[in-house]
Amino acid sequence: MKINLEDLIDADLVIEYQSGNKKAFAVLVKRWHLIFCKIAYRYVKDASLSKDIAQESWTSILNKIKTLKDPNKFKSWAISIVNRKAIDFLRKSNRKRTKLTSYYRENYSALNLEEDKNEDIEKQIRIKVQLKKEIEKLSYNQQMIIKLFYLEEYSLKEISELLKISIGTTKSRLFHAREKLKSILKH
């Protein structure tokens, strides 16, 4: 009797794939790809980028699925990969934006300003560089909240949805991150 892969649950499909049935992975992709795109879209707000993130996630899943010990955890395991890929993308694009802004400020913005305006800009840049260094000293969770709130301009509600934490936790992390930055910058 031939098994209809479409009728199997995810855990059985994972077991089938781990046993050598390559078609089982195709069924997982068919079942989950659109959901992964939607998850990535919540982070990047761009359909094309969300498809790229989902595709990268599938590559990681394909490379690691044979090591998945509990096939019943496929859903949470795979979604965590998509979430990490999306957050990595945001971090990477934020670094690029910061570098471009810094390059622009260093090379173009000060050309047409008077001497005292140059000093103000340099002071602002020094403060921002110092602030960036201090932000990097915060915990990963606090860094993410600060970056998503101030740099990406997400609302507290959007951040809580992106990181799958409560709004209260989001507010608390933002508050504690600000307090740490205040105390560090006072010294």
C-alpha positions as CSV (number, residue, x, y, z in Angstrom):
1,M,0.0,0.0,0.0
2,K,1.4,3.3,-1.1
3,I,1.6,6.1,1.5
4,N,-0.1,9.4,0.6
5,L,2.3,12.0,2.0
6,E,-0.2,14.7,1.9
7,D,-2.2,12.9,4.6
8,L,0.7,12.6,7.0
9,I,1.3,15.0,9.9
10,D,4.5,17.0,10.0
11,A,6.3,14.7,12.4
12,D,5.7,11.7,10.1
13,L,6.9,13.7,7.1
14,V,10.1,14.5,9.0
15,I,10.6,10.8,9.8
16,E,9.9,9.9,6.2
17,Y,12.5,12.4,5.0
18,Q,15.0,11.3,7.6
19,S,14.4,7.8,6.3
20,G,15.3,8.8,2.8
21,N,12.0,9.8,1.2
22,K,12.9,13.1,-0.5
23,K,9.3,13.8,-1.5
24,A,8.3,14.2,2.2
25,F,10.4,17.4,2.3
26,A,8.6,18.8,-0.7
27,V,5.3,18.3,1.1
28,L,6.6,20.2,4.1
29,V,7.7,23.0,1.9
30,K,4.3,23.1,0.2
31,R,2.6,23.1,3.6
32,W,4.8,25.7,5.4
33,H,6.3,28.0,2.8
34,L,3.5,30.6,2.7
35,I,3.4,30.6,6.5
36,F,7.1,31.2,6.7
37,C,6.8,34.1,4.2
38,K,4.1,35.7,6.4
39,I,6.3,35.3,9.5
40,A,9.2,36.9,7.8
41,Y,7.0,39.7,6.4
42,R,6.0,40.7,9.9
43,Y,9.7,41.5,10.5
44,V,10.7,43.1,7.2
45,K,7.5,44.5,5.8
46,D,8.5,43.6,2.3
47,A,7.0,40.7,0.3
48,S,10.1,40.1,-1.8
49,L,12.5,40.1,1.1
50,S,10.2,37.9,3.1
51,K,10.3,35.3,0.3
52,D,14.1,35.5,0.3
53,I,14.2,35.0,4.1
54,A,11.8,32.0,3.8
55,Q,14.0,30.5,1.1
56,E,17.1,30.9,3.3
57,S,15.2,29.3,6.1
58,W,14.3,26.3,4.0
59,T,18.0,25.9,3.1
60,S,18.9,25.9,6.8
61,I,16.0,23.5,7.6
62,L,17.1,21.2,4.8
63,N,20.7,21.2,6.0
64,K,19.7,20.5,9.7
65,I,16.5,18.4,9.5
66,K,18.3,15.1,9.7
67,T,19.6,16.1,13.1
68,L,16.1,17.0,14.5
69,K,15.7,14.6,17.3
70,D,12.0,15.1,18.1
71,P,10.0,15.3,14.8
72,N,7.0,16.5,16.8
73,K,8.8,19.8,17.4
74,F,9.3,20.5,13.7
75,K,6.8,23.4,13.7
76,S,8.4,25.4,16.6
77,W,11.9,24.4,15.4
78,A,11.3,25.6,11.9
79,I,9.5,28.8,12.9
80,S,12.4,29.7,15.2
81,I,14.8,29.4,12.2
82,V,12.6,31.8,10.2
83,N,12.5,34.2,13.1
84,R,16.3,34.1,13.5
85,K,16.8,34.6,9.8
86,A,14.5,37.6,9.8
87,I,16.1,39.2,12.8
88,D,19.6,38.6,11.3
89,F,18.4,40.3,8.2
90,L,17.2,43.3,10.2
91,R,20.5,43.5,12.1
92,K,22.5,43.3,8.8
93,S,20.4,46.0,7.1
94,N,20.7,48.2,10.2
95,R,24.5,47.8,10.2
96,K,24.5,48.8,6.5
97,R,22.3,51.8,7.1
98,T,24.5,52.9,10.0
99,K,27.7,52.6,7.9
100,L,26.1,54.5,5.0
101,T,24.9,57.3,7.3
102,S,28.3,57.5,9.0
103,Y,30.0,57.6,5.6
104,Y,27.7,60.3,4.3
105,R,28.2,62.4,7.4
106,E,31.9,62.0,7.3
107,N,32.2,62.8,3.6
108,Y,29.4,65.1,2.5
109,S,27.3,66.7,5.2
110,A,30.1,68.9,6.7
111,L,31.3,70.3,3.3
112,N,28.8,73.2,3.2
113,L,28.6,74.1,6.9
114,E,30.4,76.8,8.8
115,E,33.1,75.9,11.2
116,D,30.9,75.9,14.3
117,K,28.3,73.7,12.6
118,N,31.1,71.3,11.8
119,E,32.0,71.1,15.5
120,D,28.4,70.5,16.4
121,I,28.1,67.7,13.9
122,E,31.3,66.1,15.0
123,K,30.1,66.3,18.6
124,Q,26.8,64.6,17.6
125,I,28.7,61.9,15.7
126,R,31.0,61.3,18.7
127,I,27.9,61.0,21.0
128,K,26.2,58.6,18.5
129,V,29.4,56.5,18.2
130,Q,29.7,56.4,22.0
131,L,26.0,55.6,22.3
132,K,26.3,52.8,19.8
133,K,29.3,51.3,21.7
134,E,27.2,51.4,24.9
135,I,24.2,49.8,23.2
136,E,26.5,47.0,22.1
137,K,27.3,46.4,25.8
138,L,23.6,45.7,26.6
139,S,22.2,42.2,26.6
140,Y,21.0,40.9,23.2
141,N,17.3,41.3,24.2
142,Q,17.8,44.9,25.3
143,Q,19.8,45.7,22.1
144,M,17.0,44.3,20.0
145,I,14.3,46.3,21.8
146,I,16.4,49.5,21.5
147,K,17.1,49.0,17.9
148,L,13.6,48.0,16.9
149,F,12.1,50.9,18.9
150,Y,14.5,53.8,18.1
151,L,16.1,52.8,14.8
152,E,13.4,50.8,13.1
153,E,10.7,52.9,14.7
154,Y,8.4,49.9,15.6
155,S,5.7,50.5,18.1
156,L,5.8,48.6,21.4
157,K,2.9,46.4,20.2
158,E,4.7,45.6,16.9
159,I,7.9,44.7,18.8
160,S,6.0,42.4,21.2
161,E,4.5,40.6,18.2
162,L,7.8,40.4,16.3
163,L,9.7,39.0,19.3
164,K,6.7,37.0,20.6
165,I,6.8,38.5,24.0
166,S,4.2,40.4,26.0
167,I,3.9,44.2,25.7
168,G,4.7,44.4,29.4
169,T,8.0,42.5,28.8
170,T,8.7,44.8,25.9
171,K,8.2,47.9,28.0
172,S,10.2,46.4,30.9
173,R,13.2,45.6,28.6
174,L,13.0,49.0,27.0
175,F,12.9,50.7,30.4
176,H,15.8,48.7,31.8
177,A,17.9,49.3,28.6
178,R,17.3,53.0,28.9
179,E,18.2,53.0,32.6
180,K,21.5,51.1,31.9
181,L,22.4,53.5,29.1
182,K,21.7,56.5,31.3
183,S,23.9,55.2,34.1
184,I,26.7,54.3,31.7
185,L,26.6,57.6,29.9
186,K,26.6,59.6,33.3
187,H,30.1,58.1,34.0
